[in-house]
Amino acid sequence: MGKLRLDVKYLKNIEEFYRALKAYELPRYEYTARDVRTGMVVVAFAYEAPLTNAVTFARYVGRHLTSYGGDVKNSYWQTDNGAEFVGGAKVKRPSGFTAAVEG
């Protein structure tokens, strides 16, 4: 492990899926973490995309990788710095997501 890319996808943009999403009240957001070197992917789904869910997902990914011997402390976590990762455009201090990744 060296570089993890994390992202959140709003699933309503997938037309074929959107009908099922509405009909069956499925989660609207997909959280993904991908290790660039190995191609390993962790996926989770949520009904909302607040900072709390991003923090929970990051902690889960970190614990999972650590349990298999991954060196999470020395890896680089990359996001698009969307509101779900930083808490909003006007935030001046590191978010809970940053604390979860660095801690």
N, C-alpha and C positions, 0 to 999 in steps of 0.2 A: 504494500500500500504506500502510496505517496501523495496522490491527489484525488480527492473526492469531489464530485460535482453534484450539488443538490439543487432541486428545482421543484416548483409547484405548478401543475397544469390544471386549468379550469376546464373541466370535461364537457361543458356545454358547447364548446367550439367544435366538437366532433358530431356532425349532423346525424350519423347513423346511430350513435350511442345516445344522443340527447332524448330521443323518443322513449327509450327504455329507462333512462335516468328519471324522467318525469313520471312515467307510468308506474314504476316500482319504487319510487322515492329512494334511489341509489345515491351514494355519496357523490358530491359534485367536484371534488378536488383529488388529484393524485400527487402524492409526494414521492419523489424518487431521489435516491443517492446512488451514484455510479462511480466505481473505482476506475480511473482512466487506464491504469496499467493492466489490470486483470479482467476488466469488463464486468465484474460482479455488480449486480444491481439489487437494491433493496427498495421495495415498493410498499406504500401504505395509502389508504384512502380515508377521506374525511368529509364531513358535511359542510365544514367551514374552513377558512384559511387564515385564522389569526396567528399572531406571533406565538401564542401558547402551543398551538399544534406543531409549529416548526421546531420549537424548543423540545417538545416531547419526542418528535421524530428524530432529531439530532441525538438526543440522549439514548434513545433506543438503538440507533445505528452504532453509536460509539460503544455501548455496552455489548452489543452483539459481536462487533469486530474484536473487541478486547477479549471476549470469552473464547475466541478462536485464535488468540495470539497476535492479533493485529496491533501495530504500533500507532495508535490513534493520536497520541500526544505529538508525534513528529510528522504527522501528515498535514497536508494543506487542504482546507475545505473551501470550495469555491461556490458562490451563489451569484444571482443576478442583482443582489441587494434590494429585492422587492420588499414591499411593506411587510410581507409575512415573515421576513428574516430580520429586518432592522427596526420594525415597529412603527414606521411612518417616515415621511420625507423631512420633517422638521426636528427629528430626534437628534440631540447633540451628544449623547453618551452611548457607549456600547450597549447593545440590546441583550436580552436574556438568551437569545440564540448564540451570540458571540461568547457569552459566559459559559454556555453549555458545551460549546465546541472547544474552548480553551481550557475549561476546567476539567 
